[in-house]
Amino acid sequence: MAGMTLKTYRAPTMAEALTSVKKELGKDAVILHTRTYKVGTFLGFFGKQMVEITASVGVGIASAREVRQSARQAASLSSGHEPPAKPAAAIRSAALERAYGLPPGVHIAVKAPPATSPTGLSAASATPARAAVSSANSAAASAAFTPDLRDELNALKQMMGQVLQSTIRDGAPAVAMPPGLLKLYLKLIQNDVSRELADEIASDVRDELSPGELADEGIVRQAVLRRLESLIPADASIATPARDQDGRPLTVALIGPTGVGKTTTLAKLAAAYRLRHGKRVALITADTYRIAAVDQLRTYANIIGVPLKVAGTPEEMDAACQEFADFDVVLIDTAGRSPSDHQRLNELGELLDAARPHQVHLVLAAVASESVMVRTAERFSAMRPTRMIFTKLDEAASFGVLVNVAQRVGAKLSYVTAGQEVPDDIEPGRSDRLARLILDGRPDQHTAIAQLARSAAR
């Protein structure tokens, strides 16, 4: 190591840093280590990107490995961070050398992003992944200053930037992916699709498409949407109500916690069945606990022109169903129940047993957190819901949790609502529409979904 000069250079771009190296150390300089990092960041985001190069002169072939180790230690000390104990994954240098077509004698060694920090943010957001470029002899090292190799180094920097982006949550993605797929993967994560489902979608799309198709962002997008659709099963027959084969009216009950919009949704369904499908509809409400709940539904019933019965006990529920035996559709509104109130849930179960509904729809509000929706679904599972309705999409901040919940609940999607207008602001569940909302979101939450629902209803 005697006679060796080891220096570190920093600049906003790789080209400027390489120019400084060549100017001070000459054409025999050996690039030992490069990295990109940001200054002036906030929680690892934003900030100005900088390039750092550690270079030397007077390095012989025998000491190349020792010098590389010293360069990494120097870079770690200069950045104020300890070197990671062990990389989570390694990218083979030989594969990168072939991919980037480096000249003979010039090698690349890339460290994968370090593990996540206790805060939940990847440590890579504070200490970017390091890339080291070493040379076996000074003649090969001089090639590092050619314009072509500078372009290759910039390409390598962009690739590492993509890897860094993917470490925003819980480390790097579980599967390697091309830029187009990575972009959509990050959108899924950003829109609150669970990490497990996002990894599953990316893996399936990567395996499904050829290398040429993976290079086409349009094809990749359609493949991701198809995979999302498959994770949100919808009931295609729900929009055409008809009497059941047992001869009874199609009996539909809505259940769910308080405040999710069951009564308004029931009124929308009654109006749609009565006014658009021409069905004879009757309403039954078991919501005798909430103040003015019966009056609210009676107002809707009078406007729509359908009869309403109140049933507070299983006996009254059975009598009401018998009275409406000649109708085409009977819709049952139930009182909102806290998922923690076991006594009230048991009472609800007894009412449903008396009504013998053909369909039980679990109503969930899209504004609730994923944990709340999953817990609600678990507590209401005793009512054996076969379908689910997502309400208040116009108020939701993001839609990724909907696919997470759909997978956990296991019931088919029947309807979605967005707004309070009766009979508008409701549409049958469409996997393709919801998949697009999950992937893309929309600039105006209320307008986009409400217009979507109204156009579908006309």
N, C-alpha and C positions, 0 to 999 in steps of 0.2 A: 504493500500500500504506500510505500515511500515514493515521493515525487508526484503523488496524485493530487490534482486540484478538484475539489468538489464544491459546486455552486448551485444555488437555486434561483430561478428566474420566474417572475410573475408578470402577467400581462392580460389585457382583456380578451385577446384572441390567441389561438395557437400560432398563427403566422408571426405575430409581433414577438411572442416569446422565443420562437425559433430564430428570428432575426437577431435578438439580443444574445442568444447563445453563440451563434456563428460570429457575431461581431467581436465578442470578448474572448472566446475560447478558440476560435479558428475552425478550419475545416476538419481538423482531427478530433473534434469534440465527440464524446460518446454520450448519447441520451440514456440515462439510467432509469428515469422515473417520470411519468406525467400524471397529472390529475386535474380535474375541473372542480371548482367549488364556488360557493356564493358568499358574498359579503353583504352585510346589512339586512340579513334575513329576519323574518318574524315567524317563529315556530317552524323553521326549516323551509318556509315558503317565500316567494318573491325574492328580492335582493338582486344584486348584480353578479353575473357570472364571470369568474376569473379562471385563467389557466396557469398552472404551475409546472415547471420543468426542472428536474434535477439533472445536471450534466457534469461531465468531468473530462479531463485530459490526462494522459499518462496511464491508461488502464490496459493491462495485458490480458491475454486470453485466460491465463491460469487463475487470475483473481476476479474474473467476471462475476461469479456467483457471490463472492464475498462483498463486492462493491454494490451489487443489487440489494443485498440485505442491508448494508449501511445506508443506502439511499432511501429505502423504505422507512428505516428508523428515523432518519433526518426529516423526512417529509411528515412523519407522525408528530415529531416534536415541534416542528414549525407550525403545524396546524393546531396545536394545543390539545390533541386527542391521542389516547393510547391506541396502538394498532389493535385491530380485532383479534380475539384469541384464535378463532378458527372460522373460516368462511363457511357459509351455509351450503354453497354449491360452487363448483369451479367450472370455468369455460376453458376447454382445451385450447392451448395456444396454437397447436398445429392446425386445427380446424379454422381458426381465425386467420392464420397466415395464408392458408389456401384461399379463404373467402376474400381476403383483401389483396391477394397477389403481391405480397411484399417481396423485395429483391432478396437474393441469397444472402444469408448471414444476418439478416435483421429479423428479430423474433418478437413476439408479443405474449405477455403473460397478463391475464385479466383476473382480478379478484371479484367475486360476486358480492352483492350488497350484504352488509353485516346484519345480524339478527335485530329484531325489534327491541326498542328500549322499554323500560318499565312504564313509560307514559303511554305506550300504545303506538307512538309514532316510530317509524323505522329509524334506526341510528344513521341510516344513509342520508336522511334529510338534514343531518347536521354534519356528517362526514361523508362526502361522496365516495363512490366506489373508485378504487385506484386502478390505473392502467400503466403498466411498465413496459417500455420499449428499450431493449438492450441490443448491443452489437458485439459480435465476436472479434472484430478487428476494426481498426480505424478506417480502413478503405471502404468497408461496407457501411460504416457509420456515416460517412460523408454523403451517402445516397439519401440519408434522411432529410436532407435539405432541398431535395428536388421538388418542383411544384406538384408532380403527380403524387408523391408520398405525403405531401402536406394535405392534399385533398383526401387521401385515404385516412390520415389521422383525424381530420375533421369529421369524416364519416363515422369513424370509430367513436369519437366524442358524442355524436348524435345518437348512436346506438346505445351508449352507456347512459345518456340522458333518458332514453325510453325506459331502461331498466330502473333508473332512479325513480321515475314517475310511478312505476308499478309497485314501489315499496311504500307508498303513502299509507297503506293499511296492511298491517300484519305481515310484512315481508313481501318478497317477490311472488308473482303468480305461480301456481303449482305447475303450469305447463309453459313451455317456450312457445312464442307466437310471433308471427310477422307483424309489421307496423299497423296495417289496417285492422287486424283482429285485436291487437293490443289497445288501439284507440277505443274500440267498442267495449272491450273488457273494462277499461277504466270508466267509461260512461255508466256501465251497469253498476260498478262499485259506487260511483258518485251518486247514483240515483237510488242507493240503499238496497240493491239486490245483495243477498247474502254472499259472502266470499265463497262458500261451498258451491252454491248454484252458479255463480259467475265462472268458477273454475270448471265446473261440469259443462257449461255451455261452450266455453272456449275450447275445451278438450274435444267435445263432440264435433264442433265445427272444423277444427284443425284436422281431425281424422276423416271427416266427410269430404272435404274439398281437396282438389289436387293443388300442387304448388302454383300452377298458373292461375287457378281460381282464387287462391289465397292472396294473390297479388292484386286482384280486382276488388276494390272496396265495395262496389255495388253488390257483387255476388256474396261477399262476406256478410254484408249487412242483411241481405235476405235470408241467409243461412242462420244468422243469430236470431232474427225475428221468428223464423220457423221453429227454432228450438225453444224460444220463449213461449210461443203459442202452445206447444206441446205440454208445457208446465202449468198451463192455466186451462184445464178442461172446462168446456162450457156445454150447457144443455141446449142443443140445437132445436128441440121441439117445444121449448117453453113458451114461445110466442104464439102458439096456436092451441088455445085451451079447448078442451072438449070433455064431455061426460066420460067417466071412467067405465071400463068394461064391466065392473060390478053393478052397474045401473045407477049408482049414486052420483050426485053432482061432483064435479072436480072440486075437491075440498083442499084448500091451501091455507096453511097456518104460518104466520110470521112470528119468530121468537128472537130474543136478543136482549142485551142489557138496556138500561135506561139511556135516553138521549141519542139513540142512533138513528131515529127517524122512521120507526116502524109504522106509525099511524099515517104519516104523510105518504109513505111508500105504498101502503095498502090502498089509500085513496087514488093514487096514480094508477095502480093496477086495476082497480074497479072501473075507473073512467076509461082506461084503454080497452078492457074486455067489453064494456057496455057500449061505448061510442064507436070504437073502431072495428071491433069484431062482431058486434050485434048480439052478444050473449046475454042471457038473463042472469043477472048477478045479484047475490044477496050478501049482506055483511053481518058478521057476529063480532062483538067486542067483549073481551074478558078483562079489559083494563078498567077495573072499578076502583083502582087505588089512586090514580093520578087525578088531580083536580081538573075538572072540565074536560077530561079525556073523552068521555061519552058525548058531551056536547060538540066537541070538535069533529068527531067522526059523524055524528048525526047531521051536522051542517054539510059535510061533504056528501053524505048519502042523499040529502034533499036536493042538492045541486045536480048530482049525477042522475037522480031519479031511481034509486035502488032502496030496498027495505033494509032495516037494521034491527038486530036483536041484541040485548045485553044478557050475558051469561056469566054469573059470578061463581057458580058451583058446577061440578060435573053433571048433575041432574039437569040443570038449566041448559048446559051445553048440548046434552043429548036431545032435549026437547027442541031447541032451536034448530039443530041439524035436521030433525024429523020434519019440522015445519017447512024447511026450505028444500025438501026432497025433490020437488019438481023443477028446481032451477038448474041452470047449466053449470054455474060456478058459485061456490061459497068461499068467501075470504074471511079468515079469522084473525083478528088483531088481539095480541096478548099484552099483558102488562110487562113493562121492563123489569127485569130481575137482576139484582146484583149477583155476580158469579160466586160470591162468598155466602149468599143467603141460601143455605141448603133447604130450609123449611119452605121458602117461597118457590124454590125450584121443584120441590116435590109436589107442591100444589099445582104448578104449571104442568107437570107430567100427568097428573090425574085429569086435568082438563083436556089435554091432548088425547089421552086414552079414550075419553068419552066422545071426542069429535072424530076420531079415527081418520085424520087427514091423509090424503094421498101424497101430498108434498109438504115438507117442513123446511122452511127457508130460514137459515140463520143470518140475521142482519148485522153487519159489522160496519162501523164508520171508518172511512179511510183516513180520518184525522187522528185516530188512535195509534199508539205505538204498537210495534210488532209484538212485544211481550204481552201487552194487554189483550190484543186480538187473539193470540194463541191461547192465553189463559182462559179467555171467555169461551173459545171454541171447546176447550177441554171440559169446562164445567157444564156446558150445554150439550155435550155429547150424549148424555143420558136421554135426551129428547130425540135422538137419532135423526138429526138434520141430514137431508140428502142433497140440499142445495144451499148456496150462500149468495147474499146480496151485499155488494159494496155500495155504501151511501156516502154523500158529501165529498165526491171526488173534486168538486170545485174548490174545496177548502184544504185539500191535501197539499203538503209541501213537496212530496215526491211519491212515486208509485211503486218503487222496488219492493217495499214491504208486502205489497199485495200478492206478488208471486211467491214470496216466502211463506205467507200465511196460507195461500191456496195449496201449497205443497204439504203443509203441516195438517190442515183440516181434512183434506181428502174428499171434499164435496164439490160438486160441479157448480160453476158460476151460472146464476140464472139472470140477474139484472144488475145494472149499475145506475146510480142516480147522481145528478149534479145540479142542485138547486131546489127551490121550493114550489115551482110552478106545477099546478095540477091541471091537466093530465100530462104536461110536458116534463122535460128534465129527467126522463127515464128511458132506458133502452135495454133490450135483451142483451145478456152478456155475450160479447164477441171477443174471442181470444186474440184475433188479429188486431182489433182496435186497442185493446188493453196492452198488448205487446208493444205497439208503437208508442203508447204513452209512457210505458216503463222505460223504453230505450231513449226516447227523445225528449220527454216532458213537453211543455209548451209555454210560450211566453206569457199568455194570459190564462190563468187557471180556470176562471169561471166561463169566460167567453168561448174558449175552444171546446170544452166538453159540453157545455149547454147547447151550443150550436150543433155539435155532433149528435146529441140526443134528439134534438128537435128535427133535424134532417132525417134521421132514421125513423122517427115516428110518423112523418107525413106520408 
